[in-house]
């Protein structure tokens, strides 16, 4: 294992809304020369075993993870879990609840796409195209609308039909971020507040949320992220210091679904040293 290199602690595979299979993701991480990577698919752990085996075959360290979609003050807040043990019973049961909620929401969105948009789109063809066990998301809907020629781009699909304020959008029942933090802790993992600046909160509200989650057991926040400027990174590092949290980082790689974000390097300048993973683990163990 190359423990002096760079890592990526926020990636997605075809088991949620990425386009690389877990095996392809591990091989690409090895090709990119990463020392370690985490698979953090949305609300599912289905790809972890495959990714772990592929990473081992590549001589690459693998970090099992997840990304929970939660809601706070009508905002979509994401909590990443690293080094999780997904076999934990409460964790497994809650995942089934998340998946059921997502399935119900997807069925209603498909109905709206058919009745409001006039699009011939079914769950069966989505699963045939993207995998029977894939956690279907709006990204898959947008991609299928584009591939069938209903829209000129995936962006248009979101702008006109799938975005939060669009006619075919259906909000999904979400848990509170504190509950996601607790689930990750129960699974032996490290809870991380994902990409805090993307939530569009002012500094005071973001600090309030961060402290609230720290009291629930949050261990870190993403201070290194693909879209961050140097100023953004410095702001997040200050927030981590002020709230007594560790820092984490990741590209949020989705393959072709986010074509300008590359694994490990984001938009070209992202560099996350292995020491960040070491510190996350060290400080988490010391505080337990």
C-alpha positions in Angstrom: 0.0 0.0 0.0 1.3 3.5 -0.9 0.7 5.4 2.3 2.5 8.5 1.1 0.3 9.2 -1.9 -3.1 10.9 -2.5 -6.5 9.6 -1.8 -10.2 10.2 -2.6 -12.8 9.8 0.1 -16.0 10.7 -1.9 -16.8 8.7 -5.0 -19.9 7.1 -6.6 -20.3 3.9 -8.7 -23.0 2.5 -10.9 -24.7 1.1 -7.8 -26.1 4.6 -7.3 -25.6 7.5 -9.7 -22.1 7.0 -11.1 -21.2 5.4 -14.4 -18.2 3.2 -13.4 -18.9 -0.2 -11.9 -17.2 -0.7 -8.5 -14.6 -2.8 -10.2 -13.9 -0.2 -12.9 -13.7 2.5 -10.2 -11.1 0.5 -8.2 -9.0 -0.1 -11.4 -9.3 3.6 -12.3 -8.1 4.6 -8.8 -5.1 2.3 -9.3 -4.5 3.7 -12.7 -4.6 7.3 -11.3 -2.0 6.2 -8.7 -4.2 6.8 -5.6 -3.1 5.3 -2.3 -6.7 4.7 -1.2 -10.3 5.5 -2.1 -13.7 5.3 -0.5 -16.9 4.2 -2.3 -19.7 6.4 -0.9 -22.8 5.6 -3.0 -26.1 7.2 -2.1 -28.0 5.3 0.5 -26.6 1.9 -0.6 -23.7 -0.4 0.3 -24.4 -2.8 -2.6 -21.1 -2.0 -4.3 -18.8 -2.3 -1.3 -17.9 -6.0 -1.6 -17.1 -5.8 -5.3 -15.1 -2.6 -4.8 -13.1 -4.2 -1.9 -12.2 -7.2 -3.9 -11.2 -5.2 -7.0 -9.1 -2.8 -4.8 -7.3 -5.7 -3.2 -6.5 -7.2 -6.6 -5.0 -3.8 -7.5 -3.0 -3.5 -4.3 -5.1 -0.5 -3.4 -6.5 0.4 0.1 -10.2 0.5 0.1 -12.4 2.5 2.5 -16.0 1.2 2.7 -18.5 4.1 2.8 -21.9 5.5 2.1 -23.5 8.9 1.5 -26.9 9.6 3.2 -29.3 12.2 1.9 -30.9 14.0 4.8 -33.0 17.1 5.3 -32.4 20.1 7.6 -34.5 23.3 7.5 -35.8 22.3 4.0 -32.3 21.8 2.6 -30.8 18.7 1.3 -27.8 17.8 3.5 -25.5 14.9 2.8 -23.6 12.9 5.4 -20.8 10.7 4.3 -19.8 7.7 6.4 -16.3 6.3 6.1 -14.9 2.9 7.4 -18.4 1.6 8.0 -19.4 -2.0 8.9 -22.6 -2.3 6.9 -23.6 -5.7 8.4 -24.6 -3.9 11.6 -28.3 -4.8 12.2 -29.8 -1.3 12.8 -27.8 0.1 10.0 -29.1 -2.6 7.6 -32.7 -2.1 8.6 -32.5 1.7 8.1 -31.0 1.2 4.7 -34.0 -0.8 3.7 -36.3 2.1 4.8 -34.2 4.6 2.8 -34.5 2.4 -0.3 -38.2 1.8 0.1 -38.7 5.6 0.3 -36.6 6.2 -2.7 -38.5 3.5 -4.7 -41.9 5.1 -3.8 -40.6 8.5 -4.9 -39.2 7.2 -8.1 -42.5 5.5 -9.0 -44.4 8.8 -8.6 -41.8 10.7 -10.6 -42.0 8.3 -13.4 -45.8 8.7 -13.4 -45.4 12.5 -13.6 -42.9 12.2 -16.5 -45.4 10.1 -18.4 -48.5 12.2 -17.6 -47.0 15.7 -17.5 -44.1 15.4 -19.8 -45.6 12.8 -22.1 -42.5 10.6 -22.0 -42.5 6.9 -22.5 -40.3 5.9 -19.6 -40.6 2.8 -17.3 -38.7 1.4 -14.4 -38.1 -1.8 -16.3 -36.2 -0.1 -19.1 -34.2 2.0 -16.6 -33.1 -1.2 -14.8 -32.4 -2.9 -18.0 -30.2 -0.1 -19.0 -28.4 0.7 -15.7 -28.6 -2.5 -13.7 -31.3 -4.5 -11.9 -29.8 -3.7 -8.4 -28.9 -0.1 -9.1 -30.3 2.6 -6.8 -32.2 4.7 -9.4 -31.8 8.4 -9.0 -32.8 11.5 -10.9 -29.5 11.3 -12.7 -30.6 8.0 -14.3 -33.9 9.6 -15.3 -32.1 12.5 -16.9 -29.7 10.3 -18.7 -32.5 8.1 -20.1 -34.5 11.2 -21.3 -31.4 12.4 -23.1 -30.6 9.0 -24.6 -34.1 8.6 -25.9 -34.0 12.1 -27.5 -36.6 13.7 -25.3 -34.1 16.4 -24.3 -30.9 17.8 -25.8 -28.9 17.3 -22.6 -29.1 15.9 -19.1 -28.9 19.5 -17.9 -32.1 20.3 -19.9 -33.8 17.4 -18.3 -33.1 18.8 -14.8 -33.8 22.4 -15.8 -37.2 21.6 -17.3 -38.5 18.4 -15.6 -36.4 16.9 -12.8 -35.0 19.9 -10.8 -36.3 20.7 -7.3 -38.9 23.3 -8.6 -39.8 21.5 -11.8 -43.2 19.9 -12.5 -42.0 16.2 -12.4 -40.0 16.5 -9.2 -41.2 14.7 -6.2 -39.5 15.3 -2.8 -38.3 12.2 -1.0 -39.0 11.5 2.6 -35.6 12.1 4.3 -34.2 11.6 7.7 -32.6 14.2 9.9 -28.8 14.6 9.5 -28.4 13.7 13.2 -30.0 10.4 12.6 -27.6 9.6 9.7 -24.6 10.6 12.0 -25.9 8.1 14.6 -26.4 5.3 12.1 -22.8 5.8 10.8 -21.5 5.7 14.4 -23.5 2.6 15.1 -21.9 1.0 12.1 -18.5 1.8 13.5 -17.9 4.5 10.9 -16.7 8.1 10.7 -19.5 10.6 9.9 -18.5 13.5 7.7 -20.5 16.6 6.6 -20.2 16.5 2.8 -19.5 19.6 0.8 -20.8 22.1 3.3 -20.6 25.2 1.1 -22.9 23.7 -1.5 -25.9 24.1 0.9 -26.0 27.9 0.3 -26.1 28.8 4.0 -24.6 31.9 5.5 -21.6 31.4 7.8 -23.7 31.6 11.0 -26.3 29.0 9.9 -23.6 26.7 8.6 -21.7 27.0 11.9 -25.0 26.3 13.8 -25.6 23.2 11.7 -22.0 22.0 12.1 -22.1 22.4 15.9 -25.5 20.7 16.1 -24.1 17.7 14.2 -20.9 17.6 16.2 -23.1 17.3 19.3 -24.7 14.3 17.6 -21.3 12.7 16.9 -20.1 14.3 13.7 -16.3 13.8 13.4 -15.3 15.8 10.3 -16.3 18.0 7.4 -15.2 18.1 3.8 -12.7 20.9 3.5 -11.2 19.6 0.3 -13.7 19.3 -2.6 -13.8 19.5 -6.4 -15.6 22.8 -6.7 -13.8 24.6 -3.9 -11.6 27.6 -4.5 -8.5 28.2 -2.3 -10.7 30.7 -0.4 -13.4 28.1 0.1 -10.9 25.5 1.4 -9.5 28.0 3.9 -13.0 28.9 5.1 -13.8 25.2 5.6 -10.5 24.6 7.4 -11.3 27.5 9.8 -14.8 26.1 10.4 -13.3 22.8 11.3 -10.9 24.4 13.7 -13.6 26.5 15.3 -15.9 23.5 15.8 -13.2 21.0 16.8 -13.7 18.8 13.8 -11.3 16.9 11.6 -11.1 17.5 7.8 -11.9 15.1 5.0 -11.9 15.5 1.3 -13.1 13.9 -1.9 -13.8 14.6 -5.6 -17.5 13.4 -5.6 -16.6 11.5 -8.8 -19.6 10.2 -10.8 -17.9 9.3 -14.1 -19.7 10.5 -17.1 -22.5 11.9 -15.0 -20.1 14.6 -13.9 -17.7 14.7 -16.8 -15.6 17.6 -15.5 -14.9 16.0 -12.2 -12.0 13.4 -12.3 -11.2 10.8 -9.7 -8.7 12.0 -7.2 -8.0 15.3 -8.9 -11.5 16.9 -9.2 -11.3 19.7 -11.7 -7.5 19.2 -11.9 -6.1 20.8 -8.8 -7.6 18.6 -6.0 -5.0 16.8 -3.9 -5.9 14.9 -0.7 -2.9 13.5 1.1 -3.1 10.1 2.8 -2.3 11.7 6.1 -5.9 13.0 6.2 -7.3 9.5 6.4 -4.7 8.6 9.0 -5.7 11.6 11.1 -9.4 10.8 10.7 -8.9 7.3 12.0 -6.5 8.3 14.8 -8.6 11.0 16.2 -11.8 9.0 15.9 -10.3 6.1 17.8 -8.9 8.4 20.5 -12.3 10.0 21.1 -14.3 6.8 21.4 
